Amino acid sequence: MTRVKRGSVARNRRKKLLHSMRGAKGAHSILFRISNQQRRKGLRYAYVGRKCKKRVIRQQWIIRLNALVHLYGMTYSDFIHLVKSNGLVLNRKMIAQLAITNKEDLIPLIRHIEN
């Protein structure tokens, strides 16, 4: 059987991983096995963080809408129910964006929904 020389392949793989872990503290950026574990952990946290970010942004929309409709004596849940029952195509993101930029344009919408 012929001899397979692949030391350079393994070295390059480890070097690439250690290069990606630059900036980590202590052994996390020096030792291959530990940095490999930390990279996996970091990627897992990054994945979870991307999902969590979507939830947080939606929560912000809801908080902004709640603050806006409370000024007109309505609760958030009543407002969303009235929006859906009136057949409006505006979603939470659109209404929250309007609440920030053009609050005056939303006042007729809220008055129309109330009646």
GITAZI-V231456 format. One line per field, one symbol per residue. psi: psi as a letter, one per 40 degrees, with the letter a starting at -180 (. if undefined). A space follows every 10 residues. Layout:
psi: ???
//
This chain:
psi: iihhhfdddd ddddddddde eieiibeeed hddddddddd dddddddddd dddddddddd dddddddddd defiiddddd dddddefieh iddddddddd dgdddddddd dddd.
//
